[in-house]
Amino acid sequence: IFRRTIVLLIDRSMAVNPTQSNGSSPKQPGGKERDRSRTDVRHSMSSLFGAVNAQDATKGDLLATNQKALYELKREISMMSKSNYTWEQDISSLDKKIALLIQHRITLEEVMNQTGDMNSAHQARTTTLKDKKDREHYGQLFLLLQRETVYIATLARLVTVGEIDNLLQTVMFTLYGNQYDDEEEHLLLSMFQRVLRAEFDEATGIGNFLRANTALTRMMTTYTRRGPGQQYLKQTLTDILKKVTDNPNMILEINPARVHEAYVNDYETNTGQPYTGDRKVSQEQAAANPQIQAIIKPRLKKLDELASQFVQAIIASLNNVPYGIRWICKQIRELARDKFKDATREQVCSLIGGFFLLRFINPAVVTPQAFMLVDAKLSAHTRRNLTLLAKILQNLANNILFGGVKEAYMSPLNDWMTSVREKLNNFMEDLTRVDNLDDHLQLDKYLRLAKTNEPSLHITLNEMYFIHALLKEHVDVLAKAASDNSLKGLLNEMGPAPPQLPRKDNENVELSLPTRFRGTDTSADSKVMPPEQLYTETKYLLFTIIKSLPTTMATIGANDIKVVLLEAGKYAQQRRDVALSDKVKKIHNNCSKLVELGILVEGDNYAKLRKDTVQEISNFEDQIRKTAGDSERLKAVLKSIHAHNEFLKEQYNAYKQYLVNVRDKIPSTTPGAAAKAAKGRTKPKGGPKTYSHNKLQEMRVIVESEVPEERRNHINFSFACASPGLFDVTVSYRGRSISELKLQLDDLLERQANSHLELETDFLKLNVNLLIYLLNKDFMS
C-alpha cells in the first residue's frame, strides 16, 4: 500500500505543479526545489496513510500484542492493589475488634459475623448495572469526577474522619486506579495540587503543618503505597534492611535504663547468683555506670554506621524516586515559600522531609515485612533496632537534634547528625528539581493501540453509592467550588443515593465511562494546554483519525490536511461515529491555535505537523522494545503484589483461627448453652443517657468549650449506642436539637493508644480518656 501510494503521489506531483507558499510562480525542480518536492512527497497525507497501514502490516501486530499484554498487566495490578488495600483495612478493623473482644466490649458473635462478611466481600463476583439509566448516570458521574479534579479535591476537605478511608479507597484504587497510566497520574497529581494549595491557604504556621492525620496526609501516604513507590522502596532499602533483619541477635539498645535492666537479667541468668546492686535505677544513674557505658559504646558506633548506610542509600537513590513523589515534594516547597515568606531553608526542608522520610521511608523501615521488603520474621531485638534507626531518620527529617528528658540517651549521635544534615537538606531540595506536570507527562500516545478499549472503572456497588451520597450531602459547596452546575444537574436527575448493601451483597461492577461528559465542548480543555502539549495532542489526533479511516481514502487530498479532515467528518457522520467527529472538530481547533502561536503555518498545509507525525509513526523498533521492557518490569511488580496478597490472607486466617479457638473454649456448643454464654458477656445498652453541658464540664469530659457562658445551662448531650462500638450524640438547646456527633469506640481507643488524648469538634474539646470511661460506664458495664 505504501509503495503504491508513493508511486501514485509521484505521478500526481509530475502532472501538477503545486503553488509555492509565498504565492510566486513555481520553478522547475532542481537543487533546493527538488529537495522540497521530495520532502512534500515523503510527508504528504498519502504517505501518512501509507505509514499507518504499512505499520499495521509489518510490526503493528507485535506492538499491539505487547500493548494489549501491558494493558492487562496494568489492569490486574490495579485490581490486586485495591484488593490488598481492602484486606489491610479489614485486618486493621478486625485487629481492633479482637482488642475490644479481649476487653469484653464486644461479643464474640459480632466479631465472627464480621469475618464472614470479609470472606464474602473478597469473593464478590463482577456484574453490570441492569438499569440503562443507572449505567449512563453513574458513567457520567464518575467521568466527571475523574476529569474535573476540583470535586474530589474539595470533597477531601469536607469528609469526616470516619469517611476518609472509604474515600481514599475509591480515589486511589478505583477512580485513579491504573498506577502506571500517565493520563490518570496526571489527573491524580492535579487533584493533589488543588488540595495542597487549599491546605497552605488555610495554614496559620509552619511548625505543625502537614503533621496531623488529615484526609490530605492520609492521601499522600496512600499514594506512596502504590506500585511505583513500592518498587522504589524495594530497590533502595532491601539490602540495607537485611543487614539488620538477618541478624536477629544483634542488640543496639542504647537507653541506659533498658541496658541496665538487661544487664541485671543476663548477670543472674549466666551466674545463677542474685545481682547485688540496685535492680531499679534512674536513667541518669545507669548512664553513669562504667559497665553500662562500655556496653553502649560499640552499639552507638554500629547505629552510627547503619544510619550512615541508610542515608547514603537514600541520597544515592535520587534518580530512582518516582516522578509523582518528587512532584509532590516540589509542590510542598513552592507552596511553602509562597505562604511562609520568612521560612528558613531548614524549615522548608523539614516539610519536604515530613512527607518523604516520615510518611514514605520510615513506615517501611519500622515494618519492612508489611512492605514485603524482607522475608524473615522479626525478633524483638530487630524490631527495636529498626525503631531506633527510624527515630534517627525522624529527627533528621525534622532538622532537630536529640536532647531533653525523653531521648537524651540518643544525644551522642548528634555530632554525626550534624555532619549529614547539610547533605540530606541538599537531597530534599534536589527531590524538587523535576519538570512541571504538563511537561513531564506528555503522553506518548501515538502507538498506544491498547487504549482503544472503552474506558471503564472496576468499582463496587457500595463505592458507587457511598460517593453518590457524599456528593449529594455536599453538592452546594462542590458546585460553588467548580463554578459550574454540571454535577448539581446530574445529581438532581439521579435522585437520592441507594443505601449501603450488606457486604455479602456488595458486588463488583465494570462501569463503562463515556468518552466525554454530555453537553461539553470537546475543544474546551485545549484552551489551557501548554503549546507543547497541544502540539503533542494534535499529532496524536491526526494519527488516530487516519487510523479510523478506510485505506481507500489514501488518495483523497494527497497533500491537503483540510481535504482529508473534511472527508473524515463526512465519514464520521455517515457511520454516526461521535468519537471520530469530536476528534475532527478538536484537530481543527488545535491547528488554528497552533497557527496563532506560530508553531504551524497554514500556507504550507501544516508541513511540520505532517513531517513530525510520519517520523514518530516510523519509530516502531523503540516502541516494541519499550513495551516489552515495561511488561517485564510490571510482571515483577505484579508478582510482589500477589505475594503481599498471600501475606495478608495468612494474617486474616491467623485471626480467624484465633476466633475459632476462642469459640471452641465456650463450655457447650448447644444453642441454649451458647445463648447462656453470650448473655454472660458484656453487651452494650442502647441508652440514651443524658448529661448537661455543666455536668460534663464538671466531670472534666469537656476540656474547652466555645459555648457562651450564659447558654451552657440550657445545653444537653444525649448519648445513644447505635450499634456495638458506635455512639450517636445529640446536642440540644432548650430541648431543640442543634447538632449531632458520631463517636466510634475504635477511633477513641486508637487515639488513646497513640497518645492523642483530646478530641476536637466544631465547638468543643473533649478528654478522650474520660470520654471512653463515660461510654464504658453507661453502655458496657
N, C-alpha and C positions, 0 to 999 in steps of 0.2 A: 504493500500500500504506500509506504514511504517513498520507494523508488518511483512508482507510477505518479505520485503527487509531484515529485521534483521534476520529472520529465514534462508533465503537463504544465507546470509552472514556468519552466524554461521556454517551452513552446509559446506560452501566452506572452511572456515578457519579450520575446523576439518579435511578436506580432504587434505589440502595443508599446509605445514609448511613454512611460509614466511621467507625469508632470513633476518638476522639481519642487521642493518645499518652499523655495523663495519665489516661485512663480515664473522664473525665466525659462527660455526655450531649452529643451534638453539637448545635450551634446551626444555625439557618438560615443559608445562605451570605449573607454581607453584609460589606462592609468588608474587614478583615484575613482573615476566614474565607474569603471568596470568593477572595481572592488566593492563600491557601494551597491551596484546592481546585484553582485553575488551575495552580499550581506542581506539585501532585501529578500532574495530568494530563500536564503538559508533560514531567515527568521519570519517568513510570511505566515499568514494564518493557515495556509495549506500545509506548510511544514509543521506547524503546531499540531494539526490533526494527525499528520503522519507520525510525529514523535509520540503522541499519546497512544496511537494504535499500534505502532511498532513496539512500544514499551510493553503493551499487553501481550504481544505475540512472542516476545523473547523472554524477558526476565520478570515480567509483571506477575506471572503465576507464582514464582518463587517468593517475590516480595509480598504478594497478597497472602500467601500461606504463612509467611513469617509474621506478618502483621495480625493475621487472624489469631495465631497462637499467642501473640503478645497481648492482644485484646482479652482473650480468655484467661491468661495468667493474671492480668490486672484485675479482671472481674473476680476471680477466685480469691486473690489477695484481699480485695475489698470486703468480700463476704466473710472470709475467715477472720479478718481483723475485727470486724463487727461482732462476730461470734465470740471471739476472745474477750473483747471489751465487756460484752454482756455477761460472760462467765465470771469475769473478775468482779463486776458489780454484784452479781448474785452471791458469789462466795463471800464477799465482804459483808453483805447483808446477813447471810447465814451465820457467819462468824459472830456477828453482834447478837443474833437471835439465840445462839447457843450460850453466849455470855449471860443473856437475860434468863435463859432456862436454868443455868447453874445458880443464879441469884434468886430463883423462884419468882421471877417477874413475868413469866410467860409459861404456858403449858406445853408439854411435850407434843400433844396432838397438833397444836398450832405450828410448831416448827416442822413436824413431819409433813403436814399439809403443804408447807412451802417447798419442801424438797420435791414433792410430787409435781407441783406447779413448774418447778425448774426443769424437770425431766421433759414434761410435755412441751414447754416453751422452746427448748433446744431441739426438739424433734418435729417442730411445726412444718407442715407442708406449704408449698407455694401455690397460690391461687390467683385468680383475676377478679376484679370487681364486676359483678354481673350487670349492674345498672349502668347503661351507657352514659347517662348524665353524670353519675358519680365519677366514672372514669375520666370524662372530659374535665369536670370541675377540679378534681384532685390533680390531674395532669397539669392544668393551667396554674393551679395554686403553687405547686412545687417548682414549676418552671420559673414562676415569678419570684419565689423566694431564692432560688439558686442564682438567678441573673441579677436581681436587684438586691445587692448585699445590705442596703440600708435597713431592710426589715429585720434580718437576723441580728445585725449589729445593735439595733435599738432594742430588740426583744431580750438580748443577752443581759441588758442592764435593767430589765423590768422583772425578770423571773425571781421567785423566792428561792431560798436555799434548797428546799425540798424538790424543786423543779429543775435545778441545774443539771443533774446527771442525765435525766431524760432528754433535755435539750441538747446536751453535749453529744449524746449517742446519735441523735438524729442528724445534727450538723456535721460532725466529724466522720461518721461512718456510713451515712446514708446520702445526705444532700451533697456532700463533697467527699464521697467515699472512695473514689478512684485515686489512690495515693500517688500514682505515677502518671497522671494525666495533667499536662501543662495548663490546659484551659481551666480545669477545676481548681488547680493550685492557684492560679491567678485570681480566681473569684474568691477563694477562701482567704488568701492573704489580703485581698482588698477589703474583705469584711473585717479582718483583724485590724487593719489600718483605721477603719472607722471607730471601732470600739476603743482602741488605744488612744486615739485623738480625743474622744469624749472623756475618757478617764483622766487624761492630762488636763483637759479644760477644767475639770472639777477639782483637781488636786490642790490641796492647801499647803503642802510641804513636801520636801523631797525625802525626809527621813524614813518614813514607813511606807512610802509609795510602792505599789506592786508587791507588798509583803503579805497583805491579808488574803484570806481564802475566798476570793470573789469569783463570779462567773468568768471574768476575763482571765484571771490567773489559772483557774481550773482548765479553761480552754487552751491556754498556752501550754500547760503541762500535758494535756491530752494530745495536742498537736505533735509534741516531741516524741510521743509513743507510736506514731505512725511509722510505716515501713522505712523510709529514708533515715529517720532518726535512730531507729533500732539498728540498722546497718552500720551507721557511724559508731554507735556505742560498742558494737561487737568488734569492729575493726580497730578501734582506738584503745579500748580498755581491757579486752580479754587477756592479753599477755601479761600485763602488769597485775591484774586481779589474781591471776593464777599463782603469782609469786606469794600471795597472801593465803589464798584458799587451799593451795596444795600443801600447805604446812600447818595442819590443824593443831599442832602442839606449840606453835610459836606464840609467845606471850609478849605483848607490847604495852601492857598496862603500866601507866606512869603516875596514876593517882596514888600518892603516898599512903593514904589510909587503906586503900584496897590492897596495895602491895604488902603493907604490914600484916593485914588480916591473912593474906595468902601465905606469907612467910611463917606466921604462927602455925597455921594448919599444916604446912609442909614439915616444919620442925617436929611437931608432935607425931605426925604420921611416920616420918623417917626414923625418929629416935625412940618412939614409944614412951617418951617422958613428957610430963606436962611442962608447958612453957612457963618459965619463972618470972618473966617480965610482965608489964601491963598488957592485957589482951586487947583492951579498947583504948585507943589513943586518938588525939585530935590529928588533923591533917598536918598542922604545924609541927607537932611532936614527932610524927612519923617522918616528916621531911628532914628533920634534924638528926635522925638516926643514921650513923655511918653505914650500917649494914643495908638499910633501905636505899641509901644513896648509891651504894655500889651495885645494887640490882637495877636501879632505874637508869644509870648512866649508859650502858650499852643499848638499852631499849630506846632511849632518846636518839641515839645515833642511828638505829635501824629505822625509826619513824622518820627521821630527817631524810634518810636515804630513799625510803619508799615514797615519801611525799614528793621528793625531787623528781623521781621517775614518773609519778602521776602528772606533775606539772609539765615536765618535758614532753610526755606523750601528748598531752592536750595541746600545747603550743605547736608541736610539730604537725598536728592534725588539721591545721587551718584550712588547707585546700580541700579537705575531705568533708568539712562541715556542710550539711545540706543547705542549699541556697535559701530555702524558706526560713530556716532558723537564723541564718545570718541576716536576712532581710528584716526579721522581727527585731534583732539587735540594732540594726540601723535605724529603724523607726523609733526605738526607745531613746537612742542617742539624739536624734534630730528633734524629737518632741521635747525631751528633757532640756536641751539647750534653748529651745524656743520658750518653754514655760518658766524654767528656773534660770533667769539670766545670770545670777550670781553664783550658780553651782560650780564647784571646783571640778577639775578633771577626775579626781578620785571619787567624788560623789556620783558623777555620771557613769564612770566605770563600774561602780558598785551596783547601780541599777541594771546595767547590762549583765554583770556577774550574778545578780539576783535571779535573772531568768536563766542564763546559760549554765552556771555552775549549780545553783541551788535547786532549780526545777528540772534540769535536764541531766546533768552529770551525777550529782550527789545521790539521787534515788537509786541509780544503777550501782553506785559504789556500796551503798548500805545493804541493798538486797539484790546482789547480782544474779541469784538463781531465779528471781521473778522476771528478769530480763533475758533469761536463757543465755547468760554470758559464761556461766560455769556449771559444770555437772555435779561437782562434789557437794555433799551435804555439809553445811557449815557447822563447825563446832562452836561452843560458847566462846572460846578464846578468839576464833576467827571473826565472829560477829562483833566482838568488842574491838578488835584490831581495825576492822573496817569502819566502825563508828568513830574511832579516834582520827583516822585519816579523813573521814568526811567532815569532822569538826575543823580540821586544818583548812580544808578547801572552803568551808563555810566562812571562816574568818578572812581568808584571802579574798573571797568574793565580796565581803562587806568592807574590805580595806581597813580592818581593825586588828590590833594585836591582842594577844591573850593577857589577862590580868584580872584583878578584882578577886572577890572571895570565891566565886563559883568555879573558875577554871584557872586559878593561879598556878596550879601544878604544870600547866602547859606553857607557861611563860618562857622556859628555857628554849622553846622553838622560835621565839620572837626574832632573834638575830637572823635565822635562816629565812623567816617570812619577810623580813625587811629586805633581804638580798634578792628575793624573787618578785617582790611586789611590782617593781617597775616593768619587768618582763611580762608579767601577767596583765598589767594595765595596757601595755602595748598590744598584747594579743586581743584584749577586749575591743580596742579601737580598730585593730585590723579586721576583726569579725565584721565590722560595719562597712568595710570598704567593698561594697558589691554594687552591681548595676541596679538601676531603678527597675521596678517591677515590669513595666512595659518593654524596656529594652532587653531584659534577660529572658522573659518568657514570650519571645516572638516565635510562635509555634511553628515548628517545621511541618506545615500542613500538607505540603504538596502531594506526597505519595502515601498519606495515611489512609489507605484504602479501607482498612479495617473499620474506620469510623463512619462508614456508610451505614452501619447498623443504626436502627432507630434509637434515639437516646431514651434511656429508661432508668428508673430507680428500683432497687430491691429494698422494699420497706415493709414494715409490719402494719397491720390494721391499727394497733394501739398507738404506734408512732404517728400515723396519719391523723387519728382522732385527737391525740394529745396536742399536736401542733395546731390543728384546727381550733381547738378550744382555747389555747393560749392566744391565738390571733384574734379570736372573737372578743376575748376579755380585754385586749389592749388595742383594739382596732383604731380607736380615735387618735391615740398617741402615735401609732405607726403611720397612719395616713398623714398626720401633720409632719412627721419626720421626713416622709418621702415627698411631700407637697404634691400628692397625686391620689386620685380616688380609685385607681385600678384594683387595689386589694380590697378596699371597702365595698366596691360594687360586686366583686366576685363573692365575697363572704356573705353579702346580703342575699345573693342568689342561692348559695349553698345552705343557708339556714343554720340552726344550732348544730354543734358537733355531736356525733353519737357518743354514748357513754363508753368508758373503758371496758374491754371484754375480760373475762377470766383468762388467765394465762394459757390454759389448755385450748382456748378458742382463738387465741391471737395468731392468726395465720399470716404468712409472708405473702406479699403482693408484688408482682412485677408490674410496676406502674409506668406506662409509656408517657413520655413527655412530648408535647407538640414542638415543632421547630421554632415557633415564635408565639409570644403572647398575643391574644386576639386584639385586633384594633391598633397594634403598634406599627409605627413607621419603620420598615426594615432598614432604612438608611440612618436612623436616628443615632445609633451608637457610634457611627463613624465621625460624628461631629467633634468628639472629644479625643479621638485617637491621635497619638503622635504620628507625624508624617511617615516614619519608617514602618510602623506597624500597619498604617493604612495601605502603604505600597505592598507590604508582605501579603495582606489580606487580598488585595486586588489581583496579584499573581495567582493566588490560590483559587480565587473565584473564576478566573479565566480558565485555569486548568479543569476545574470541576464542571464548568459549563460545556467545554469541549468534550469532556468525558461523557456527558449526558446525551450528546447529540449523535445521530447515526453517521456512519462513515461516508454516506452518500453526500453529506453536506461539505465534504472536504474541498470541493471545487467552487463553493459559493464564496464570493468576496475574497479571492486569493490573497489579497494584501490589505484587506479593509476590515478592521475590527468592528466597525459600526454596522456593516452589512451582515456580518456573522451574528452579532448580537440581535439585530432586527429579526433575522430568521430564527434565532434561538427563542426569542419572545413569542413568535408565531407558533413555533413547535410546542412551547410550553402551554399556550392557550389551547391548541388542538388536543393535547393529551391531558389537559386540566391538571398540569403539574405545578402546584402553587410554589413549592420549594424552588424549582428552576426559575419560575417567573420572578420570585423575590431576588434571586441571585443576579438576574439580568438587570433589574432595577438598581440593585446595590452597586454593581460594577459601573453602570452609567454614572451614578452619583459620585463614586470614588474617583473615576477618571476625571470628572470635572474639577474635583477638589485638588487632585494631583497636578492638573494643568495650572490651577490658580497658584499652587505652591511652587511651580517651576520645576517639578520633578518629571513631568511628561510634557510632550509637545504634540498638540492635536494635528498640526500641519504635516508632521512626518508619520501620521497614523500610529502614534504611540510606539515608535520603533524600539525604544528602550524596554518597554513592557514585553514586547514580543521576543526580543533578544534574551532578556533575563529569564523569562519563563521557559524558553526552549533549552537554555543551558542548565537550568535546575532540574528540569524533567529528565535530561540526559544523564544525570548523575546517579545512576542506578546501583553501581557496584558499592558505593559508600553506604547507600541506604540498606542494601541487603546485608552488608557486614554489620551495620549498626543494629538492625533489628535482631539479627542472630545473637549478637553480643548482649543486647538488652534482655533477650529471652533467657539466656543462661544466668544472667545476674538475678532476674526475677524468680527463676526456679529455686535458686539458693535462698532467696527471701521467703518464698512460699514454704520451703522445707522447714525453715526456722519457725515460721508462724504455726505450721502443723505441729511441730514439736512442743511449742508453748501451749497449744490447744490440748494436747495429751497431758501435759503437766497440770493444767487447770482441771481437767476431768479427774485426774488422780486425786487432786485436792478435794474435789467435790465428793468423790467416792469415799475418801477417808472420813469426811464429815458425816456422810450418810451412814457409814458403818458404825461410827460412834453413837449416832442416834438410835440405830438398831440395837446396839448393846445396852443403851440406857433403857429402851423399851423392854428388852428381854429381862431386865432386872426387876420389873414390876411383878409382885408376888404371884399373881394369877393372870392367865390370858383369857379367862372367861369374860363375856361382855359385862356382867354385873360387877365382877371384881375390878375390871378396868375402869368402869364408871366410878366405883367407890374410890379407887386410887386417884382418879382425876379430881374427885371432889376434895381430896386431901391436899391437892396442890393449890398454890395461891392463884386466884383468878381475879381479874380486875372487876371492880364495882363500877357501875355506869355513872353514878352521880345524879344530878350535878351537885357540886359543893361551891358555896358562895362565900366570898371574902370581900370586905370593904377595902378601899384603897388604903385607908389609915391602918387597918389590921395588917395587911401585907407589908406596909412600911414598918410597922411595929415589930413584925416577925423578921425584918431585915431581908425579906424576899425582894422587895423593891429597894434598889440601891440609890437610884436617882429618878426623879420624875419631873416632866415638863408641864404637868397639870397644874393650873393656877391653884394656890393655897385655898382660896375661898370655895373652889368646886370639889375639892377632894372628899369632903364629907358625903357627897352625893354620887360618887363613883363606886361601882361594884364590879367584881370579877367573878364570873360563873364558870367553873371548871367541869367539863364532862368528858368521860372516856368514850370516844367514838368507836374504837376497836383496840385490841391489845397493843399498848405502846404508843397509841395516838390519842391526843387530847385536844379538844376544842375549848377555847377560852373566849367567852363573850363578855365584852366590856360595855357596861350600861351606865347611863347618866339619868338620874331621876326615873329609873325604870325603863328607859328607852335605849335600845341597842345602838351603840355608836361605833363600835369596832369589833373585829374578830381576830384572834390569834390562833395559829395551829402549832402545837408542840409535838415533837417526836422524841420519845424517850431515848431512842438510839442516838439521835443527834446530841441530846443533852449529855449522855454518857460519854460520847466521843469527845465533846468539848471538855468534859471533866478530865478525861484521860490525857488530853493534850494541854491541860492547864489553861484553857480558855474559860475562865470562871465567871465571865459576865456575858449576858445575852442582851443585845440592844434591839429594841423595837422602835416604832416611829416616835414614841413619846416616853418610853421607859427604859431603864437599865435594870436587869434582874440578876440576882445572885444564883448562879447555876446550881451550886451545891444545895442551897436551901430550897430551891425550886424542885430538885429531884427528891429531897426529903419530903416536901409537901405532897408531891404526887404519890410517892410510896405510901405515906401515912393514910392518905384519903382513899386511894384506889387499889392498893396492893396488899395492905395489911389484913 
